Amino acid sequence: MELMIIRRQCFVDRDGGFTSIGVVVAMTLVITLLFTSSQIYWVNSTSADIQFAADAGALAAENVVGEYLIVARVADAVVLSMSLFGLAVFGVAIVVSCIPSFQEVGLKLMDLGHKVFDARDTCAKQAQLALDGLQKALPFLCVVNAATTISANSFSPSATASYHGLAIPLPLSGAKTVFPDDSEASGSGTEIEEDNKRTAEQTEAAKEARAQMDASKLEGYRADCGGNPNYCMYERAGHLGLLSGIENPYFASVELWRFDYAFQRAKAYYHQRLTRESPLDSSLDEQVRSYARTQLYAYAVEQFELGYAHTDENGVLDASFPELPRNNSELRQSELYSRNLFPLSSDGVLHGSPSCPAYQASVAAGTGSLEDLEQGQLTTCAQCGFDVSSMGQVANASSVIENGFEFHYRKMVDAAKRYEQASREYDQQIREAKKSASSALDSFGQALQSLDGKRFDPKPPGRNGCIAIALDTSSHQIPALFSNSLVASDTTLTPRVAVSAAALTEDDASEGKNLLAAFLDRATGKLDSGTALGGALGAFDSVLSMWGDTLLAYTEGIDGLTRGVGDFLRNIPVVRGTPLAAWAEGALKETIESVGLQGVDLSTPKPVLVNSAHVIDADDSGLLSPLGLAKQMYADLPGSGSGSLLRSAFDGILLEVELQGGELLDSEMTLYTIRFADIPGSPEIPIKVSLPPQISARGKGLLANVTSSLRTALGGGGENAIWE
């Protein structure tokens, strides 16, 4: 108790304040803690510099892998676009084959489509070899890129830091590059071409039938109303039958006119003639002719009620035009000959009119027929003299002279018969052509379906991540500022090592789309459609413009492909003017849309820092398992024996990296060349990849220097060197 009081009196006086000894001791402790904390901060911050460098090296190495994936995806987009381009050309050929006289163009388009698929195969083989070669060099590029980045991040307050490092991609090797098989798509061309040939033949037959239709329609139009103001059905109906307005319409062009309208005009004409028929004078001959005309018009009205004429939306005519007799022979084939239409007296005499005096003086016995008269069952009236010739003359009068309505009506009916036959032939050929075109579109749709979802999945070295190791070979003496007599000042930081890891994550897809669009701008800038296809396809030398849209189909899916085909077909005006081709265009777009081709995710791979244990665990090769085990057990690095980090990571891995990397020391490498067809003047578009100048200029030597420094530093203490 007394001892504690004495100690307390040494530091605290009787008034409760600090004694001189207490003040000295307190200040000494504060100064000691201050300088010690400063030294700890300096040690930690200086030691952390190498970790930052390791992080930067890991990101730099994995960024190389990400750039490779972008290159591979662009290659995939090009290969897919060429397959889609070939199919799009096949699709356009289907539409063109539906255009009369365009068979040769359709065949050239099919030939171009086959050449596009050949070019696709060549491009794919080139890209596969190039990407496989680039994969072999990828570990080298990762190592060197990490080494240069780590070296560039050397920093020390004393300016004596010397950083060395590298990164190992995991896995160290990639999977073989294999682009999706498009044999089904390219093979569809044979079936499509056969169908197109049949379509073209049927289209030509339809064209001939159409020409006959047009000629017959023009002839019928001129007979009906196209001859106005000269004699024609329109003019005669107005003049003789006093028809006007809606009953007697005029059509200014043959395109507006149909045979249906001529039928309705004739029907109205005979109804009006029947209604208005009366003798022109009181003579017996005129009375007989008027009565005969009445029977003729009544027969015509009856026949028109039974007749019909209908033209459908395809121009096919289905009609039954009444044909009135124009001579005695035709009269005998009609019901005007066999029907009991004329007055009959009880004495067996056939009269031409109820106004005949002989008939009026006799006893009426109903009606009789001209057939009975000619067969001798009846006799001819001596006063009016009516017989078959009398009736035939009435029918013949307006049928054989140009100013008669029946003259032009008969010409219209003859034209209608030819038109109807030609229109049925046309309709049959169009149906057969649609059947052939539909078969071609089915093959096209199946081929397009075979491409949907089949994409190249690159698996390069480093796809699981990259492990970076950074070494600061310099020693750092604690600054004098942090030293005093109370704190030891001979603290020295010896060489330090840091481990980091990076892996890829998917970023926003907009950058990938922009990258593809930029590539398209550069590529299509080299296309000169006029020189490429002008001699081969004439008006269709803009076919290469579709390639750009099929390339964008990689990201936009169905919209890009539909737009490309639609834009090209809009440049062929005759498509819109040909019903079959217009139908084929719509059917082609429907086929494309029914497949539902989806765009590919173009998210850009970006490197991010991750725990190195995750990268090591994801690698099945066990290449850096000693490092993983060391991290888990907090064991000494690099360990001992054949399993040391020195031998597994540097001696084995770097030897392979050096061998592979030596193959890629040119500053520029051509991956593949796009060439669409073996047509003189067609553009060649080489796709190249460039190496950073520091790698192409001194890549192998840089790698040798880095590995030598790491071997010396890490192995300087022998196999059993221990790193703290």
C-alpha positions in Angstrom: 0.0 0.0 0.0 2.8 2.4 0.9 4.6 1.4 -2.4 1.5 2.4 -4.5 1.3 5.7 -2.7 5.0 6.4 -3.4 4.5 5.5 -7.1 1.5 7.8 -7.3 3.4 10.6 -5.7 6.0 10.3 -8.5 3.5 11.1 -11.2 0.8 13.1 -9.3 1.4 15.9 -6.8 -0.7 16.7 -3.8 -2.9 19.1 -5.7 -3.9 16.3 -8.2 -1.7 17.6 -11.1 1.1 15.8 -13.0 4.6 15.9 -11.6 7.5 16.7 -13.8 8.3 13.0 -14.1 4.7 12.3 -15.0 4.8 14.9 -17.8 8.0 13.5 -19.2 6.7 9.9 -19.2 3.4 10.9 -20.9 5.1 12.9 -23.6 7.6 10.0 -24.2 4.7 7.6 -24.6 2.8 9.9 -27.0 5.9 10.5 -29.2 6.6 6.8 -29.2 3.1 5.9 -30.3 3.0 8.6 -32.9 6.2 7.6 -34.6 5.3 3.9 -34.3 1.9 4.5 -35.9 3.5 6.5 -38.7 5.9 3.7 -39.4 3.1 1.2 -39.5 1.1 3.4 -41.9 4.2 3.7 -44.1 4.9 0.0 -44.1 1.3 -0.8 -44.9 1.0 1.8 -47.7 4.3 0.9 -49.2 3.5 -2.8 -49.1 0.1 -2.2 -50.7 1.6 -0.6 -53.8 2.6 -4.0 -55.2 -1.0 -5.3 -54.7 -2.3 -2.4 -56.8 0.1 -3.4 -59.5 -1.0 -7.0 -59.3 -4.6 -6.0 -59.6 -3.8 -3.9 -62.7 -1.9 -6.8 -64.2 -4.8 -9.2 -63.7 -7.2 -6.8 -65.3 -4.9 -6.2 -68.2 -4.4 -9.9 -68.8 -8.1 -10.7 -68.6 -8.9 -7.7 -70.9 -7.0 -9.5 -73.6 -9.3 -12.5 -73.2 -12.3 -10.1 -73.4 -11.0 -8.6 -76.6 -10.5 -12.0 -78.1 -14.2 -12.8 -77.3 -15.2 -9.6 -79.1 -13.1 -10.6 -82.2 -14.7 -14.1 -82.1 -18.2 -12.7 -81.8 -17.6 -10.3 -84.8 -16.3 -13.3 -86.7 -19.5 -15.2 -85.7 -21.6 -12.3 -86.8 -19.9 -12.2 -90.2 -20.2 -16.0 -90.7 -23.9 -15.9 -89.7 -24.6 -12.9 -91.9 -23.1 -14.6 -94.9 -25.4 -17.6 -94.3 -28.4 -15.3 -93.9 -27.2 -13.3 -96.9 -27.1 -16.5 -99.0 -30.6 -17.5 -97.8 -31.9 -13.9 -98.4 -30.6 -14.1 -102.0 -32.4 -17.5 -102.4 -35.5 -15.8 -101.0 -35.3 -12.9 -103.5 -34.7 -15.4 -106.3 -38.0 -17.1 -105.3 -39.8 -13.8 -105.7 -38.0 -12.9 -109.0 -38.9 -16.3 -110.4 -42.5 -15.2 -110.1 -41.9 -12.3 -112.5 -42.5 -13.1 -116.2 -39.3 -12.9 -118.3 -37.1 -12.8 -115.2 -36.2 -16.4 -115.2 -32.6 -15.6 -116.2 -32.2 -13.1 -113.4 -33.6 -15.7 -110.9 -31.1 -18.3 -112.1 -28.2 -15.7 -111.7 -29.5 -14.9 -108.2 -29.5 -18.6 -107.3 -26.0 -18.9 -108.6 -24.9 -15.9 -106.5 -26.6 -17.5 -103.5 -24.6 -20.7 -103.9 -21.4 -18.6 -104.3 -22.2 -16.7 -101.1 -22.5 -20.0 -99.2 -19.1 -21.1 -100.8 -17.6 -17.8 -99.6 -19.1 -18.4 -96.2 -17.5 -21.8 -95.9 -14.1 -20.3 -97.0 -14.5 -17.4 -94.6 -15.4 -19.8 -91.8 -12.4 -22.1 -92.4 -10.1 -19.1 -92.4 -11.7 -17.7 -89.3 -11.4 -21.1 -87.5 -7.7 -21.4 -88.3 -7.0 -17.8 -87.4 -9.0 -17.9 -84.1 -7.3 -21.2 -83.2 -3.9 -19.7 -83.9 -4.9 -16.6 -81.9 -6.0 -18.8 -79.0 -2.6 -20.5 -78.9 -1.0 -17.1 -78.6 -3.5 -15.8 -76.2 -1.6 -17.0 -73.0 1.5 -15.2 -74.4 -0.5 -12.0 -74.9 -2.0 -12.2 -71.4 1.4 -12.7 -69.8 3.1 -9.9 -71.8 0.2 -7.5 -71.3 0.2 -8.1 -67.6 4.0 -7.9 -67.4 4.1 -4.5 -69.2 1.2 -3.2 -67.1 2.8 -4.3 -63.8 6.1 -2.8 -64.9 4.5 0.4 -65.9 2.9 0.7 -62.4 6.3 0.7 -60.6 6.2 3.3 -57.9 8.1 4.1 -54.7 8.7 7.2 -52.6 12.4 6.4 -52.9 12.0 5.9 -56.7 13.9 2.7 -56.5 11.0 0.3 -57.0 11.3 -2.3 -59.7 8.1 -4.3 -60.3 8.1 -7.6 -62.2 5.1 -9.8 -62.8 3.0 -11.8 -65.1 -0.5 -13.4 -65.3 -1.5 -16.9 -66.1 -4.8 -17.4 -67.9 -6.9 -20.3 -66.7 -7.4 -22.6 -68.4 -4.2 -22.3 -70.3 -5.6 -23.8 -73.5 -8.9 -23.1 -75.3 -11.4 -25.3 -77.0 -11.2 -25.8 -80.8 -13.1 -23.2 -82.8 -16.0 -24.8 -84.6 -18.6 -22.6 -86.4 -22.2 -24.0 -86.6 -22.9 -26.2 -89.5 -25.1 -24.6 -92.2 -25.2 -27.5 -94.6 -29.0 -27.6 -94.3 -29.2 -24.0 -95.2 -26.8 -24.2 -98.1 -28.2 -27.5 -99.3 -31.7 -26.0 -99.5 -30.6 -24.1 -102.6 -30.9 -27.3 -104.8 -34.6 -27.8 -103.8 -35.3 -24.1 -104.1 -33.7 -23.9 -107.5 -35.8 -26.9 -108.8 -39.0 -25.3 -107.5 -38.0 -21.9 -109.0 -37.5 -23.5 -112.4 -41.0 -24.9 -112.3 -42.3 -21.6 -111.0 -40.6 -19.7 -113.9 -42.1 -22.2 -116.5 -45.6 -21.8 -115.0 -45.1 -18.0 -114.8 -44.2 -17.9 -118.5 -47.2 -20.0 -119.4 -49.3 -17.6 -117.3 -47.7 -14.7 -119.1 -48.9 -16.0 -122.4 -52.4 -16.6 -121.1 -52.3 -13.1 -119.6 -51.4 -11.7 -123.0 -54.4 -13.4 -124.6 -56.6 -12.2 -121.8 -55.4 -8.6 -122.3 -55.9 -8.8 -126.1 -59.4 -10.3 -125.7 -60.3 -7.8 -123.1 -59.3 -4.9 -125.3 -61.3 -6.3 -128.1 -64.3 -6.7 -125.9 -63.9 -3.2 -124.5 -63.8 -1.7 -127.9 -66.9 -3.6 -128.9 -68.7 -2.5 -125.8 -67.8 1.1 -125.2 -64.2 1.7 -126.3 -65.3 2.5 -129.9 -67.3 5.6 -128.8 -68.2 7.9 -130.5 -68.2 5.4 -133.4 -70.6 2.5 -133.4 -70.3 0.2 -130.4 -72.7 -1.3 -127.8 -72.6 1.9 -125.7 -73.3 4.2 -128.6 -76.0 1.8 -130.1 -77.7 1.3 -126.7 -78.0 5.0 -126.3 -79.2 5.7 -129.8 -81.5 2.7 -130.4 -82.6 1.8 -127.0 -82.5 5.2 -125.5 -80.5 4.0 -122.5 -78.6 6.5 -120.4 -77.0 7.1 -117.0 -76.4 4.1 -114.8 -78.0 1.6 -117.3 -75.5 2.7 -120.0 -72.2 3.6 -118.3 -69.1 4.7 -120.2 -65.6 3.5 -119.1 -62.7 5.7 -120.2 -60.1 2.9 -120.1 -59.9 -0.8 -120.5 -58.4 -1.1 -117.0 -61.6 0.2 -115.6 -63.8 -2.0 -117.7 -64.9 -5.6 -117.3 -67.1 -8.0 -119.3 -69.6 -7.9 -116.4 -70.5 -4.4 -117.4 -71.1 -5.3 -121.0 -73.5 -8.1 -119.9 -75.4 -5.6 -117.7 -75.6 -3.1 -120.6 -77.0 -5.8 -123.0 -79.5 -7.0 -120.4 -80.8 -3.4 -119.9 -80.8 -2.8 -123.6 -83.0 -5.8 -124.5 -85.4 -5.0 -121.6 -85.7 -1.5 -122.9 -86.2 -2.6 -126.5 -88.9 -5.0 -125.4 -90.6 -2.2 -123.5 -90.5 0.3 -126.3 -91.1 -1.9 -129.3 -93.9 -0.8 -131.6 -94.4 -0.8 -135.4 -92.8 2.0 -137.3 -95.8 2.3 -139.6 -99.2 0.6 -140.3 -98.1 -1.6 -143.2 -98.7 -5.3 -142.9 -95.0 -6.1 -143.4 -94.0 -3.7 -140.6 -96.6 -5.2 -138.4 -95.1 -8.7 -139.0 -91.5 -7.4 -138.4 -92.5 -5.6 -135.2 -94.2 -8.8 -133.9 -91.1 -10.8 -134.8 -88.9 -8.2 -133.0 -91.1 -8.5 -129.9 -90.6 -12.2 -129.8 -86.9 -11.8 -130.3 -86.5 -9.2 -127.5 -88.7 -11.2 -125.2 -86.5 -14.2 -125.8 -83.4 -12.1 -125.2 -84.8 -10.8 -121.9 -85.5 -14.3 -120.8 -82.1 -15.6 -121.7 -80.3 -12.7 -120.0 -82.2 -13.6 -116.8 -80.6 -17.0 -117.1 -77.2 -15.7 -118.1 -74.4 -14.2 -115.9 -71.0 -12.7 -116.0 -68.6 -12.4 -113.0 -64.9 -11.5 -113.0 -63.1 -12.3 -109.7 -60.2 -10.4 -108.1 -57.7 -12.4 -110.2 -59.4 -11.4 -113.4 -60.9 -14.9 -114.0 -64.2 -14.6 -115.9 -67.1 -17.0 -115.3 -69.8 -16.1 -117.7 -72.8 -17.3 -119.7 -73.6 -14.8 -122.4 -76.9 -15.4 -124.3 -76.2 -15.8 -128.0 -79.2 -14.6 -130.2 -79.7 -16.2 -133.6 -78.4 -14.2 -136.5 -79.4 -16.4 -139.4 -81.9 -19.2 -140.3 -79.4 -21.9 -139.3 -78.9 -20.5 -135.8 -82.6 -19.7 -135.6 -83.4 -23.4 -136.0 -81.1 -24.1 -133.0 -83.0 -21.8 -130.7 -86.3 -21.9 -128.9 -87.6 -19.2 -131.1 -87.9 -22.0 -133.7 -89.5 -24.7 -131.5 -91.7 -22.6 -129.3 -95.4 -21.8 -130.1 -95.0 -18.1 -130.4 -96.9 -17.1 -133.5 -100.7 -16.7 -134.1 -102.4 -19.9 -135.5 -105.8 -20.0 -137.2 -108.2 -22.9 -137.1 -107.5 -23.8 -140.7 -103.8 -24.6 -139.8 -102.3 -21.4 -141.1 -99.4 -19.8 -139.2 -99.5 -16.0 -139.3 -96.7 -13.4 -138.6 -98.8 -11.1 -136.5 -102.2 -10.9 -134.8 -102.8 -7.8 -137.1 -102.7 -10.0 -140.2 -106.1 -9.6 -142.0 -106.3 -13.3 -142.8 -105.8 -14.2 -139.2 -108.4 -11.7 -138.1 -110.9 -13.1 -140.6 -110.4 -16.7 -139.4 -111.0 -18.5 -136.2 -108.1 -18.3 -133.8 -106.6 -21.6 -132.7 -103.8 -20.5 -130.3 -100.2 -20.3 -131.4 -97.9 -22.4 -133.5 -94.1 -22.8 -134.1 -91.8 -22.3 -137.0 -90.7 -25.9 -136.5 -94.2 -27.2 -137.2 -94.4 -24.9 -140.2 -91.3 -26.3 -141.7 -92.3 -29.9 -140.9 -95.5 -29.4 -143.0 -97.9 -29.6 -140.0 -98.8 -25.9 -140.7 -99.1 -23.8 -143.8 -97.8 -20.3 -144.5 -100.2 -17.4 -144.6 -100.8 -16.3 -148.2 -101.4 -12.7 -147.1 -98.5 -12.0 -144.7 -96.2 -14.7 -146.1 -94.5 -15.3 -142.6 -92.0 -18.1 -142.5 -88.6 -19.1 -141.1 -86.9 -16.6 -143.4 -89.1 -13.8 -142.2 -88.0 -14.4 -138.6 -84.4 -15.0 -139.7 -84.3 -11.6 -141.5 -85.3 -9.8 -138.3 -82.6 -11.5 -136.3 -80.1 -11.0 -139.1 -80.8 -7.4 -139.7 -78.8 -6.0 -136.7 -76.3 -8.8 -136.5 -74.4 -8.4 -139.8 -74.3 -4.7 -140.2 -72.1 -2.3 -138.2 -75.0 -0.1 -137.1 -76.7 -2.9 -135.3 -76.4 -3.5 -131.6 -76.2 -7.3 -132.1 -73.2 -6.8 -134.4 -71.1 -5.4 -131.6 -72.6 -7.6 -129.0 -71.6 -10.6 -131.0 -68.0 -9.3 -131.2 -68.0 -8.7 -127.5 -69.3 -12.3 -126.8 -66.6 -13.8 -129.0 -63.9 -11.8 -127.2 -65.5 -12.9 -123.8 -65.2 -16.6 -124.8 -61.5 -16.2 -125.6 -61.0 -14.2 -122.5 -62.7 -16.7 -120.3 -60.7 -19.6 -121.6 -57.4 -17.6 -121.3 -58.3 -16.5 -117.8 -58.9 -20.0 -116.7 -55.6 -21.1 -118.1 -54.0 -18.1 -116.4 -55.6 -19.0 -113.1 -54.5 -22.6 -113.4 -50.9 -21.6 -114.2 -50.8 -19.1 -111.3 -52.1 -21.7 -108.9 -49.4 -24.1 -110.0 -46.8 -21.4 -109.8 -47.9 -20.6 -106.3 -47.7 -24.2 -105.4 -44.1 -24.4 -106.7 -43.2 -21.1 -105.0 -44.8 -22.3 -101.7 -42.7 -25.4 -101.9 -39.6 -23.2 -102.4 -40.7 -21.0 -99.4 -41.1 -24.1 -97.3 -37.5 -25.1 -98.0 -36.4 -21.5 -97.4 -38.2 -21.5 -94.0 -36.7 -24.8 -92.9 -33.3 -23.6 -93.9 -33.7 -20.4 -92.0 -35.0 -22.3 -89.0 -31.8 -24.4 -89.1 -29.8 -21.3 -88.5 -31.8 -20.0 -85.5 -30.1 -20.6 -82.2 -26.9 -22.2 -83.7 -24.2 -19.8 -82.7 -20.5 -20.2 -82.1 -19.6 -20.3 -78.4 -15.9 -19.4 -78.0 -14.0 -21.0 -75.2 -10.6 -19.3 -75.2 -7.8 -19.6 -72.7 -8.5 -17.5 -69.7 -12.2 -17.9 -69.9 -12.3 -18.8 -66.2 -10.0 -15.8 -65.3 -6.4 -14.8 -65.0 -4.1 -15.1 -61.9 -1.5 -12.3 -61.7 1.7 -12.4 -59.6 3.6 -9.1 -59.0 7.0 -8.8 -57.4 8.7 -5.7 -56.0 12.4 -6.6 -56.1 13.6 -3.5 -54.3 14.1 -3.0 -50.6 12.9 0.1 -48.9 14.5 1.8 -45.8 12.1 3.6 -43.5 12.3 7.4 -44.0 14.4 9.3 -41.5 11.3 11.4 -40.8 9.7 8.5 -39.0 12.8 7.8 -36.8 13.9 9.1 -33.4 15.8 7.8 -30.4 12.7 6.3 -28.9 11.8 4.2 -32.0 14.1 1.8 -33.9 15.0 3.4 -37.2 16.7 0.4 -39.0 13.4 -1.0 -40.4 13.7 -2.3 -44.0 11.0 -3.6 -46.3 12.4 -6.6 -48.2 11.1 -7.6 -51.7 7.4 -8.3 -51.7 5.0 -10.4 -53.8 1.3 -10.0 -54.4 -1.3 -12.2 -56.0 -4.5 -11.0 -57.8 -7.1 -12.4 -60.1 -9.6 -11.1 -62.6 -12.5 -12.7 -64.5 -14.9 -11.5 -67.2 -18.4 -10.3 -66.6 -20.9 -9.1 -69.2 -21.4 -5.4 -69.6 -24.1 -3.4 -71.5 -24.9 -4.8 -74.9 -25.0 -1.3 -76.5 -21.2 -1.2 -76.9 -21.2 -4.6 -78.7 -23.9 -3.3 -81.0 -21.9 -0.1 -81.6 -18.9 -2.2 -82.3 -20.7 -4.3 -84.9 -22.2 -1.2 -86.5 -18.8 0.4 -86.7 -17.4 -2.8 -88.3 -20.3 -2.7 -90.8 -19.6 0.9 -91.7 -16.0 0.1 -92.5 -16.8 -3.1 -94.3 -19.7 -1.7 -96.4 -17.6 1.3 -97.3 -15.5 -1.1 -99.4 -18.5 -2.4 -101.3 -19.0 -1.1 -104.8 -22.1 -2.8 -106.0 -21.9 -1.3 -109.5 -18.7 -3.0 -110.2 -19.4 -6.1 -108.3 -22.6 -7.3 -109.9 -23.5 -4.8 -112.6 -22.5 -7.1 -115.4 -24.1 -10.2 -113.8 -27.4 -9.0 -112.6 -28.1 -5.8 -114.5 -30.7 -3.8 -112.6 -30.1 -5.9 -109.5 -26.5 -4.9 -108.8 -27.6 -3.5 -105.4 -28.1 -7.0 -104.1 -25.0 -6.6 -101.9 -26.9 -4.0 -99.9 -28.8 -6.8 -98.2 -25.6 -8.0 -96.6 -25.5 -5.1 -94.3 -29.0 -5.8 -93.0 -28.2 -9.5 -92.6 -25.2 -8.5 -90.5 -27.4 -6.4 -88.3 -29.7 -9.4 -88.0 -27.0 -10.8 -85.6 -28.2 -8.2 -83.1 -31.7 -7.3 -84.3 -32.9 -10.8 -85.3 -35.9 -11.0 -87.5 -36.3 -7.2 -88.0 -32.9 -6.8 -89.6 -33.4 -9.7 -92.1 -37.0 -8.6 -93.0 -35.8 -5.0 -93.6 -33.0 -6.1 -95.8 -35.1 -8.3 -98.1 -37.9 -5.7 -98.1 -35.6 -2.8 -99.0 -34.0 -4.7 -101.8 -37.4 -5.9 -103.3 -38.6 -2.3 -103.2 -35.9 -1.5 -105.7 -37.5 -3.8 -108.2 -40.6 -1.8 -109.3 -42.0 -4.7 -111.4 -42.6 -6.7 -108.2 -45.4 -4.5 -107.2 -46.9 -4.7 -110.7 -46.9 -8.5 -110.8 -49.6 -10.0 -108.7 -47.8 -13.3 -108.3 -44.5 -11.6 -107.4 -46.3 -9.4 -104.9 -47.9 -12.4 -103.3 -44.5 -14.2 -103.2 -43.0 -11.1 -101.5 -45.6 -11.1 -98.8 -45.3 -14.9 -98.4 -41.5 -14.6 -98.1 -41.8 -12.0 -95.3 -44.4 -14.1 -93.5 -42.0 -17.1 -93.7 -39.2 -15.0 -92.3 -41.4 -13.7 -89.5 -42.8 -17.1 -88.7 -39.3 -18.4 -87.9 -38.8 -15.7 -85.3 -35.0 -15.4 -85.7 -33.7 -14.0 -82.4 -30.8 -11.5 -82.1 -27.7 -12.6 -80.3 -26.7 -11.1 -76.9 -23.9 -8.8 -77.6 -23.0 -7.9 -74.1 -19.4 -6.8 -74.0 -17.1 -8.8 -71.7 -15.4 -6.7 -69.1 -12.7 -7.8 -66.7 -13.4 -7.3 -62.9 -11.3 -8.2 -59.9 -12.3 -11.4 -58.1 -10.9 -13.7 -55.4 -8.2 -15.8 -56.9 -9.6 -18.8 -55.1 -12.7 -18.7 -57.3 -10.6 -18.6 -60.5 -8.4 -21.5 -59.3 -11.4 -23.6 -58.2 -13.1 -23.1 -61.6 -10.1 -24.5 -63.5 -10.3 -28.3 -63.9 -6.6 -28.6 -65.0 -5.2 -28.1 -61.5 -2.5 -26.0 -63.0 -2.3 -23.6 -60.1 -3.7 -25.9 -57.4 -0.5 -25.5 -55.3 -1.3 -21.8 -55.1 -4.9 -22.5 -54.1 -3.8 -24.9 -51.5 -1.3 -22.4 -50.1 -4.0 -19.8 -49.8 -6.3 -22.2 -48.0 -3.7 -23.4 -45.5 -1.7 -20.1 -45.2 1.3 -22.1 -45.9 4.7 -20.9 -46.9 5.2 -20.0 -50.6 6.4 -21.4 -52.8 6.8 -24.6 -50.8 9.2 -27.4 -51.7 9.8 -30.2 -54.1 8.2 -30.7 -57.5 5.0 -29.2 -56.5 6.4 -25.7 -55.9 4.9 -22.7 -57.4 8.2 -21.9 -59.0 8.3 -25.1 -61.1 4.5 -25.5 -61.8 3.8 -21.9 -62.6 7.0 -20.7 -64.2 9.1 -23.6 -65.6 6.2 -25.5 -67.1 3.6 -22.9 -68.0 5.9 -20.2 -69.2 7.8 -22.6 -71.4 4.5 -23.4 -73.2 3.6 -19.7 -73.3 6.9 -18.8 -74.9 6.6 -21.5 -77.6 3.0 -20.5 -78.5 3.6 -16.8 -78.3 6.6 -16.9 -80.6 4.2 -17.6 -83.4 2.4 -14.2 -83.1 5.0 -11.5 -83.2 3.8 -9.7 -86.3 2.3 -6.3 -85.7 -0.8 -7.2 -87.8 -2.5 -10.5 -88.5 -5.2 -11.2 -91.1 -7.9 -13.4 -89.5 -10.0 -13.9 -92.6 -11.1 -12.2 -95.8 -14.7 -11.6 -96.8 -15.3 -12.2 -100.6 -18.9 -12.7 -101.6 -18.6 -14.4 -105.0 -16.2 -15.3 -107.8 -17.4 -12.3 -109.8 -14.8 -10.0 -111.4 -14.7 -6.8 -109.4 -16.3 -8.1 -106.2 -14.8 -6.5 -103.1 -12.4 -8.2 -100.8 -12.7 -7.2 -97.1 -9.7 -8.4 -95.0 -10.4 -8.6 -91.3 -7.3 -8.0 -89.3 -6.2 -7.8 -85.7 -3.3 -5.6 -84.5 -1.0 -6.2 -81.6 0.0 -3.4 -79.2 3.4 -1.9 -80.3 5.1 -2.9 -77.1 4.2 -6.5 -77.7 5.0 -6.7 -81.4 8.3 -4.9 -81.0 9.8 -6.6 -78.0 7.2 -9.2 -76.9 9.4 -12.4 -76.7 12.4 -10.5 -75.3 10.1 -8.8 -72.7 8.7 -12.1 -71.6 12.2 -13.6 -71.3 13.4 -10.7 -69.1 10.3 -10.9 -66.9 10.4 -14.6 -66.3 14.2 -14.5 -65.7 13.7 -11.8 -63.1 10.9 -13.7 -61.4 12.9 -17.0 -61.4 15.9 -15.2 -59.9 13.9 -13.4 -57.3 11.6 -16.3 -56.2 14.3 -18.9 -56.5 17.2 -16.9 -55.0 16.9 -18.5 -51.6 16.8 -22.1 -53.0 14.0 -24.6 -53.3 13.1 -24.1 -49.6 13.0 -20.3 -49.7 10.3 -19.0 -47.5 8.2 -15.9 -48.2 6.7 -14.0 -45.3 
